[in-house]
Amino acid sequence: METKLIKYDAACKALSEAKSVDEVKSIRDKSIAIQIYARQAKNKELELDATEIRMRAERRLGELLKATKKNVGVKGSKVTGSKKVPVKDDTPTLADMGITEAIERLIKITKQ
């Protein structure tokens, strides 16, 4: 039991220290895999822990996206002197990261 708590705490710490979307998305993807394995093994406790980690990862992704938007600027164009120059916005969306699909899956799971 204590080993599981140590691993859970390590996952939470890794999320809080993650600085890139790729790092957080990797943790999120692993937690989804664990959720699936736990469901197949009928291990509700592990499934709930994996769900909590996934949800934390999705919140962290939101934080990173919000910070990125503040640093990148506003979508559209910026004024430079007397010219408007289009701004390229490569900020990933929630749909790009599969977040909306994950939420839909969670809704289906909770209805079962």
Phi and psi in radians as a Rosetta constraint file:
Dihedral C 1 N 2 CA 2 C 2 CIRCULARHARMONIC -1.158 0.35
Dihedral N 2 CA 2 C 2 N 3 CIRCULARHARMONIC -0.605 0.35
Dihedral C 2 N 3 CA 3 C 3 CIRCULARHARMONIC -1.077 0.35
Dihedral N 3 CA 3 C 3 N 4 CIRCULARHARMONIC -0.719 0.35
Dihedral C 3 N 4 CA 4 C 4 CIRCULARHARMONIC -1.091 0.35
Dihedral N 4 CA 4 C 4 N 5 CIRCULARHARMONIC -0.734 0.35
Dihedral C 4 N 5 CA 5 C 5 CIRCULARHARMONIC -1.111 0.35
Dihedral N 5 CA 5 C 5 N 6 CIRCULARHARMONIC -0.688 0.35
Dihedral C 5 N 6 CA 6 C 6 CIRCULARHARMONIC -1.102 0.35
Dihedral N 6 CA 6 C 6 N 7 CIRCULARHARMONIC -0.757 0.35
Dihedral C 6 N 7 CA 7 C 7 CIRCULARHARMONIC -1.176 0.35
Dihedral N 7 CA 7 C 7 N 8 CIRCULARHARMONIC -0.667 0.35
Dihedral C 7 N 8 CA 8 C 8 CIRCULARHARMONIC -1.099 0.35
Dihedral N 8 CA 8 C 8 N 9 CIRCULARHARMONIC -0.820 0.35
Dihedral C 8 N 9 CA 9 C 9 CIRCULARHARMONIC -1.083 0.35
Dihedral N 9 CA 9 C 9 N 10 CIRCULARHARMONIC -0.660 0.35
Dihedral C 9 N 10 CA 10 C 10 CIRCULARHARMONIC -1.125 0.35
Dihedral N 10 CA 10 C 10 N 11 CIRCULARHARMONIC -0.700 0.35
Dihedral C 10 N 11 CA 11 C 11 CIRCULARHARMONIC -1.142 0.35
Dihedral N 11 CA 11 C 11 N 12 CIRCULARHARMONIC -0.724 0.35
Dihedral C 11 N 12 CA 12 C 12 CIRCULARHARMONIC -1.102 0.35
Dihedral N 12 CA 12 C 12 N 13 CIRCULARHARMONIC -0.729 0.35
Dihedral C 12 N 13 CA 13 C 13 CIRCULARHARMONIC -1.141 0.35
Dihedral N 13 CA 13 C 13 N 14 CIRCULARHARMONIC -0.741 0.35
Dihedral C 13 N 14 CA 14 C 14 CIRCULARHARMONIC -1.051 0.35
Dihedral N 14 CA 14 C 14 N 15 CIRCULARHARMONIC -0.686 0.35
Dihedral C 14 N 15 CA 15 C 15 CIRCULARHARMONIC -1.133 0.35
Dihedral N 15 CA 15 C 15 N 16 CIRCULARHARMONIC -0.772 0.35
Dihedral C 15 N 16 CA 16 C 16 CIRCULARHARMONIC -1.182 0.35
Dihedral N 16 CA 16 C 16 N 17 CIRCULARHARMONIC -0.475 0.35
Dihedral C 16 N 17 CA 17 C 17 CIRCULARHARMONIC -1.595 0.35
Dihedral N 17 CA 17 C 17 N 18 CIRCULARHARMONIC -0.194 0.35
Dihedral C 17 N 18 CA 18 C 18 CIRCULARHARMONIC -1.108 0.35
Dihedral N 18 CA 18 C 18 N 19 CIRCULARHARMONIC 2.333 0.35
Dihedral C 18 N 19 CA 19 C 19 CIRCULARHARMONIC -1.927 0.35
Dihedral N 19 CA 19 C 19 N 20 CIRCULARHARMONIC -0.194 0.35
Dihedral C 19 N 20 CA 20 C 20 CIRCULARHARMONIC -2.209 0.35
Dihedral N 20 CA 20 C 20 N 21 CIRCULARHARMONIC 2.707 0.35
Dihedral C 20 N 21 CA 21 C 21 CIRCULARHARMONIC -1.050 0.35
Dihedral N 21 CA 21 C 21 N 22 CIRCULARHARMONIC -0.673 0.35
Dihedral C 21 N 22 CA 22 C 22 CIRCULARHARMONIC -1.084 0.35
Dihedral N 22 CA 22 C 22 N 23 CIRCULARHARMONIC -0.710 0.35
Dihedral C 22 N 23 CA 23 C 23 CIRCULARHARMONIC -1.083 0.35
Dihedral N 23 CA 23 C 23 N 24 CIRCULARHARMONIC -0.824 0.35
Dihedral C 23 N 24 CA 24 C 24 CIRCULARHARMONIC -1.177 0.35
Dihedral N 24 CA 24 C 24 N 25 CIRCULARHARMONIC -0.716 0.35
Dihedral C 24 N 25 CA 25 C 25 CIRCULARHARMONIC -1.110 0.35
Dihedral N 25 CA 25 C 25 N 26 CIRCULARHARMONIC -0.626 0.35
Dihedral C 25 N 26 CA 26 C 26 CIRCULARHARMONIC -1.098 0.35
Dihedral N 26 CA 26 C 26 N 27 CIRCULARHARMONIC -0.769 0.35
Dihedral C 26 N 27 CA 27 C 27 CIRCULARHARMONIC -1.125 0.35
Dihedral N 27 CA 27 C 27 N 28 CIRCULARHARMONIC -0.737 0.35
Dihedral C 27 N 28 CA 28 C 28 CIRCULARHARMONIC -1.065 0.35
Dihedral N 28 CA 28 C 28 N 29 CIRCULARHARMONIC -0.799 0.35
Dihedral C 28 N 29 CA 29 C 29 CIRCULARHARMONIC -1.091 0.35
Dihedral N 29 CA 29 C 29 N 30 CIRCULARHARMONIC -0.696 0.35
Dihedral C 29 N 30 CA 30 C 30 CIRCULARHARMONIC -1.159 0.35
Dihedral N 30 CA 30 C 30 N 31 CIRCULARHARMONIC -0.663 0.35
Dihedral C 30 N 31 CA 31 C 31 CIRCULARHARMONIC -1.168 0.35
Dihedral N 31 CA 31 C 31 N 32 CIRCULARHARMONIC -0.600 0.35
Dihedral C 31 N 32 CA 32 C 32 CIRCULARHARMONIC -1.130 0.35
Dihedral N 32 CA 32 C 32 N 33 CIRCULARHARMONIC -0.739 0.35
Dihedral C 32 N 33 CA 33 C 33 CIRCULARHARMONIC -1.075 0.35
Dihedral N 33 CA 33 C 33 N 34 CIRCULARHARMONIC -0.728 0.35
Dihedral C 33 N 34 CA 34 C 34 CIRCULARHARMONIC -1.133 0.35
Dihedral N 34 CA 34 C 34 N 35 CIRCULARHARMONIC -0.692 0.35
Dihedral C 34 N 35 CA 35 C 35 CIRCULARHARMONIC -0.980 0.35
Dihedral N 35 CA 35 C 35 N 36 CIRCULARHARMONIC -0.808 0.35
Dihedral C 35 N 36 CA 36 C 36 CIRCULARHARMONIC -1.125 0.35
Dihedral N 36 CA 36 C 36 N 37 CIRCULARHARMONIC -0.802 0.35
Dihedral C 36 N 37 CA 37 C 37 CIRCULARHARMONIC -1.091 0.35
Dihedral N 37 CA 37 C 37 N 38 CIRCULARHARMONIC -0.731 0.35
Dihedral C 37 N 38 CA 38 C 38 CIRCULARHARMONIC -1.125 0.35
Dihedral N 38 CA 38 C 38 N 39 CIRCULARHARMONIC -0.686 0.35
Dihedral C 38 N 39 CA 39 C 39 CIRCULARHARMONIC -1.105 0.35
Dihedral N 39 CA 39 C 39 N 40 CIRCULARHARMONIC -0.748 0.35
Dihedral C 39 N 40 CA 40 C 40 CIRCULARHARMONIC -1.124 0.35
Dihedral N 40 CA 40 C 40 N 41 CIRCULARHARMONIC -0.599 0.35
Dihedral C 40 N 41 CA 41 C 41 CIRCULARHARMONIC -1.496 0.35
Dihedral N 41 CA 41 C 41 N 42 CIRCULARHARMONIC -0.019 0.35
Dihedral C 41 N 42 CA 42 C 42 CIRCULARHARMONIC 1.016 0.35
Dihedral N 42 CA 42 C 42 N 43 CIRCULARHARMONIC 0.660 0.35
Dihedral C 42 N 43 CA 43 C 43 CIRCULARHARMONIC -1.788 0.35
Dihedral N 43 CA 43 C 43 N 44 CIRCULARHARMONIC 1.566 0.35
Dihedral C 43 N 44 CA 44 C 44 CIRCULARHARMONIC -1.091 0.35
Dihedral N 44 CA 44 C 44 N 45 CIRCULARHARMONIC -0.679 0.35
Dihedral C 44 N 45 CA 45 C 45 CIRCULARHARMONIC -1.105 0.35
Dihedral N 45 CA 45 C 45 N 46 CIRCULARHARMONIC -0.794 0.35
Dihedral C 45 N 46 CA 46 C 46 CIRCULARHARMONIC -1.149 0.35
Dihedral N 46 CA 46 C 46 N 47 CIRCULARHARMONIC -0.681 0.35
Dihedral C 46 N 47 CA 47 C 47 CIRCULARHARMONIC -1.086 0.35
Dihedral N 47 CA 47 C 47 N 48 CIRCULARHARMONIC -0.728 0.35
Dihedral C 47 N 48 CA 48 C 48 CIRCULARHARMONIC -1.153 0.35
Dihedral N 48 CA 48 C 48 N 49 CIRCULARHARMONIC -0.710 0.35
Dihedral C 48 N 49 CA 49 C 49 CIRCULARHARMONIC -1.090 0.35
Dihedral N 49 CA 49 C 49 N 50 CIRCULARHARMONIC -0.769 0.35
Dihedral C 49 N 50 CA 50 C 50 CIRCULARHARMONIC -1.131 0.35
Dihedral N 50 CA 50 C 50 N 51 CIRCULARHARMONIC -0.651 0.35
Dihedral C 50 N 51 CA 51 C 51 CIRCULARHARMONIC -1.110 0.35
Dihedral N 51 CA 51 C 51 N 52 CIRCULARHARMONIC -0.742 0.35
Dihedral C 51 N 52 CA 52 C 52 CIRCULARHARMONIC -1.081 0.35
Dihedral N 52 CA 52 C 52 N 53 CIRCULARHARMONIC -0.757 0.35
Dihedral C 52 N 53 CA 53 C 53 CIRCULARHARMONIC -1.103 0.35
Dihedral N 53 CA 53 C 53 N 54 CIRCULARHARMONIC -0.749 0.35
Dihedral C 53 N 54 CA 54 C 54 CIRCULARHARMONIC -1.071 0.35
Dihedral N 54 CA 54 C 54 N 55 CIRCULARHARMONIC -0.762 0.35
Dihedral C 54 N 55 CA 55 C 55 CIRCULARHARMONIC -1.138 0.35
Dihedral N 55 CA 55 C 55 N 56 CIRCULARHARMONIC -0.683 0.35
Dihedral C 55 N 56 CA 56 C 56 CIRCULARHARMONIC -1.090 0.35
Dihedral N 56 CA 56 C 56 N 57 CIRCULARHARMONIC -0.711 0.35
Dihedral C 56 N 57 CA 57 C 57 CIRCULARHARMONIC -1.112 0.35
Dihedral N 57 CA 57 C 57 N 58 CIRCULARHARMONIC -0.719 0.35
Dihedral C 57 N 58 CA 58 C 58 CIRCULARHARMONIC -1.165 0.35
Dihedral N 58 CA 58 C 58 N 59 CIRCULARHARMONIC -0.638 0.35
Dihedral C 58 N 59 CA 59 C 59 CIRCULARHARMONIC -1.136 0.35
Dihedral N 59 CA 59 C 59 N 60 CIRCULARHARMONIC -0.710 0.35
Dihedral C 59 N 60 CA 60 C 60 CIRCULARHARMONIC -1.134 0.35
Dihedral N 60 CA 60 C 60 N 61 CIRCULARHARMONIC -0.689 0.35
Dihedral C 60 N 61 CA 61 C 61 CIRCULARHARMONIC -1.034 0.35
Dihedral N 61 CA 61 C 61 N 62 CIRCULARHARMONIC -0.737 0.35
Dihedral C 61 N 62 CA 62 C 62 CIRCULARHARMONIC -1.063 0.35
Dihedral N 62 CA 62 C 62 N 63 CIRCULARHARMONIC -0.729 0.35
Dihedral C 62 N 63 CA 63 C 63 CIRCULARHARMONIC -1.084 0.35
Dihedral N 63 CA 63 C 63 N 64 CIRCULARHARMONIC -0.774 0.35
Dihedral C 63 N 64 CA 64 C 64 CIRCULARHARMONIC -1.141 0.35
Dihedral N 64 CA 64 C 64 N 65 CIRCULARHARMONIC -0.706 0.35
Dihedral C 64 N 65 CA 65 C 65 CIRCULARHARMONIC -1.115 0.35
Dihedral N 65 CA 65 C 65 N 66 CIRCULARHARMONIC -0.728 0.35
Dihedral C 65 N 66 CA 66 C 66 CIRCULARHARMONIC -1.096 0.35
Dihedral N 66 CA 66 C 66 N 67 CIRCULARHARMONIC -0.770 0.35
Dihedral C 66 N 67 CA 67 C 67 CIRCULARHARMONIC -1.140 0.35
Dihedral N 67 CA 67 C 67 N 68 CIRCULARHARMONIC -0.672 0.35
Dihedral C 67 N 68 CA 68 C 68 CIRCULARHARMONIC -1.115 0.35
Dihedral N 68 CA 68 C 68 N 69 CIRCULARHARMONIC -0.762 0.35
Dihedral C 68 N 69 CA 69 C 69 CIRCULARHARMONIC -1.097 0.35
Dihedral N 69 CA 69 C 69 N 70 CIRCULARHARMONIC -0.643 0.35
Dihedral C 69 N 70 CA 70 C 70 CIRCULARHARMONIC -1.137 0.35
Dihedral N 70 CA 70 C 70 N 71 CIRCULARHARMONIC -0.672 0.35
Dihedral C 70 N 71 CA 71 C 71 CIRCULARHARMONIC -1.406 0.35
Dihedral N 71 CA 71 C 71 N 72 CIRCULARHARMONIC -0.564 0.35
Dihedral C 71 N 72 CA 72 C 72 CIRCULARHARMONIC -1.406 0.35
Dihedral N 72 CA 72 C 72 N 73 CIRCULARHARMONIC -0.637 0.35
Dihedral C 72 N 73 CA 73 C 73 CIRCULARHARMONIC 1.947 0.35
Dihedral N 73 CA 73 C 73 N 74 CIRCULARHARMONIC -3.016 0.35
Dihedral C 73 N 74 CA 74 C 74 CIRCULARHARMONIC -1.585 0.35
Dihedral N 74 CA 74 C 74 N 75 CIRCULARHARMONIC 2.498 0.35
Dihedral C 74 N 75 CA 75 C 75 CIRCULARHARMONIC -1.083 0.35
Dihedral N 75 CA 75 C 75 N 76 CIRCULARHARMONIC 2.605 0.35
Dihedral C 75 N 76 CA 76 C 76 CIRCULARHARMONIC 2.134 0.35
Dihedral N 76 CA 76 C 76 N 77 CIRCULARHARMONIC -2.011 0.35
Dihedral C 76 N 77 CA 77 C 77 CIRCULARHARMONIC -2.478 0.35
Dihedral N 77 CA 77 C 77 N 78 CIRCULARHARMONIC 2.791 0.35
Dihedral C 77 N 78 CA 78 C 78 CIRCULARHARMONIC -2.145 0.35
Dihedral N 78 CA 78 C 78 N 79 CIRCULARHARMONIC 2.689 0.35
Dihedral C 78 N 79 CA 79 C 79 CIRCULARHARMONIC -1.664 0.35
Dihedral N 79 CA 79 C 79 N 80 CIRCULARHARMONIC 2.180 0.35
Dihedral C 79 N 80 CA 80 C 80 CIRCULARHARMONIC -2.143 0.35
Dihedral N 80 CA 80 C 80 N 81 CIRCULARHARMONIC 1.837 0.35
Dihedral C 80 N 81 CA 81 C 81 CIRCULARHARMONIC 1.178 0.35
Dihedral N 81 CA 81 C 81 N 82 CIRCULARHARMONIC -2.085 0.35
Dihedral C 81 N 82 CA 82 C 82 CIRCULARHARMONIC -1.837 0.35
Dihedral N 82 CA 82 C 82 N 83 CIRCULARHARMONIC 0.058 0.35
Dihedral C 82 N 83 CA 83 C 83 CIRCULARHARMONIC -1.867 0.35
Dihedral N 83 CA 83 C 83 N 84 CIRCULARHARMONIC 2.570 0.35
Dihedral C 83 N 84 CA 84 C 84 CIRCULARHARMONIC -1.699 0.35
Dihedral N 84 CA 84 C 84 N 85 CIRCULARHARMONIC 2.210 0.35
Dihedral C 84 N 85 CA 85 C 85 CIRCULARHARMONIC -2.008 0.35
Dihedral N 85 CA 85 C 85 N 86 CIRCULARHARMONIC 2.222 0.35
Dihedral C 85 N 86 CA 86 C 86 CIRCULARHARMONIC -1.099 0.35
Dihedral N 86 CA 86 C 86 N 87 CIRCULARHARMONIC 2.478 0.35
Dihedral C 86 N 87 CA 87 C 87 CIRCULARHARMONIC -1.798 0.35
Dihedral N 87 CA 87 C 87 N 88 CIRCULARHARMONIC 2.199 0.35
Dihedral C 87 N 88 CA 88 C 88 CIRCULARHARMONIC -1.452 0.35
Dihedral N 88 CA 88 C 88 N 89 CIRCULARHARMONIC 2.147 0.35
Dihedral C 88 N 89 CA 89 C 89 CIRCULARHARMONIC -1.984 0.35
Dihedral N 89 CA 89 C 89 N 90 CIRCULARHARMONIC 1.824 0.35
Dihedral C 89 N 90 CA 90 C 90 CIRCULARHARMONIC -1.660 0.35
Dihedral N 90 CA 90 C 90 N 91 CIRCULARHARMONIC 0.253 0.35
Dihedral C 90 N 91 CA 91 C 91 CIRCULARHARMONIC -1.107 0.35
Dihedral N 91 CA 91 C 91 N 92 CIRCULARHARMONIC 2.158 0.35
Dihedral C 91 N 92 CA 92 C 92 CIRCULARHARMONIC -1.195 0.35
Dihedral N 92 CA 92 C 92 N 93 CIRCULARHARMONIC 2.555 0.35
Dihedral C 92 N 93 CA 93 C 93 CIRCULARHARMONIC -1.647 0.35
Dihedral N 93 CA 93 C 93 N 94 CIRCULARHARMONIC 2.954 0.35
Dihedral C 93 N 94 CA 94 C 94 CIRCULARHARMONIC -1.068 0.35
Dihedral N 94 CA 94 C 94 N 95 CIRCULARHARMONIC -0.672 0.35
Dihedral C 94 N 95 CA 95 C 95 CIRCULARHARMONIC -1.111 0.35
Dihedral N 95 CA 95 C 95 N 96 CIRCULARHARMONIC -0.657 0.35
Dihedral C 95 N 96 CA 96 C 96 CIRCULARHARMONIC -1.044 0.35
Dihedral N 96 CA 96 C 96 N 97 CIRCULARHARMONIC -0.560 0.35
Dihedral C 96 N 97 CA 97 C 97 CIRCULARHARMONIC -1.616 0.35
Dihedral N 97 CA 97 C 97 N 98 CIRCULARHARMONIC 0.021 0.35
Dihedral C 97 N 98 CA 98 C 98 CIRCULARHARMONIC 1.343 0.35
Dihedral N 98 CA 98 C 98 N 99 CIRCULARHARMONIC 0.283 0.35
Dihedral C 98 N 99 CA 99 C 99 CIRCULARHARMONIC -1.179 0.35
Dihedral N 99 CA 99 C 99 N 100 CIRCULARHARMONIC -0.759 0.35
Dihedral C 99 N 100 CA 100 C 100 CIRCULARHARMONIC -1.102 0.35
Dihedral N 100 CA 100 C 100 N 101 CIRCULARHARMONIC -0.647 0.35
Dihedral C 100 N 101 CA 101 C 101 CIRCULARHARMONIC -1.141 0.35
Dihedral N 101 CA 101 C 101 N 102 CIRCULARHARMONIC -0.689 0.35
Dihedral C 101 N 102 CA 102 C 102 CIRCULARHARMONIC -1.135 0.35
Dihedral N 102 CA 102 C 102 N 103 CIRCULARHARMONIC -0.683 0.35
Dihedral C 102 N 103 CA 103 C 103 CIRCULARHARMONIC -1.133 0.35
Dihedral N 103 CA 103 C 103 N 104 CIRCULARHARMONIC -0.728 0.35
Dihedral C 103 N 104 CA 104 C 104 CIRCULARHARMONIC -1.074 0.35
Dihedral N 104 CA 104 C 104 N 105 CIRCULARHARMONIC -0.710 0.35
Dihedral C 104 N 105 CA 105 C 105 CIRCULARHARMONIC -1.108 0.35
Dihedral N 105 CA 105 C 105 N 106 CIRCULARHARMONIC -0.722 0.35
Dihedral C 105 N 106 CA 106 C 106 CIRCULARHARMONIC -1.096 0.35
Dihedral N 106 CA 106 C 106 N 107 CIRCULARHARMONIC -0.709 0.35
Dihedral C 106 N 107 CA 107 C 107 CIRCULARHARMONIC -1.073 0.35
Dihedral N 107 CA 107 C 107 N 108 CIRCULARHARMONIC -0.760 0.35
Dihedral C 107 N 108 CA 108 C 108 CIRCULARHARMONIC -1.076 0.35
Dihedral N 108 CA 108 C 108 N 109 CIRCULARHARMONIC -0.725 0.35
Dihedral C 108 N 109 CA 109 C 109 CIRCULARHARMONIC -1.119 0.35
Dihedral N 109 CA 109 C 109 N 110 CIRCULARHARMONIC -0.769 0.35
Dihedral C 109 N 110 CA 110 C 110 CIRCULARHARMONIC -1.220 0.35
Dihedral N 110 CA 110 C 110 N 111 CIRCULARHARMONIC -0.398 0.35
Dihedral C 110 N 111 CA 111 C 111 CIRCULARHARMONIC -1.397 0.35
Dihedral N 111 CA 111 C 111 N 112 CIRCULARHARMONIC -0.264 0.35
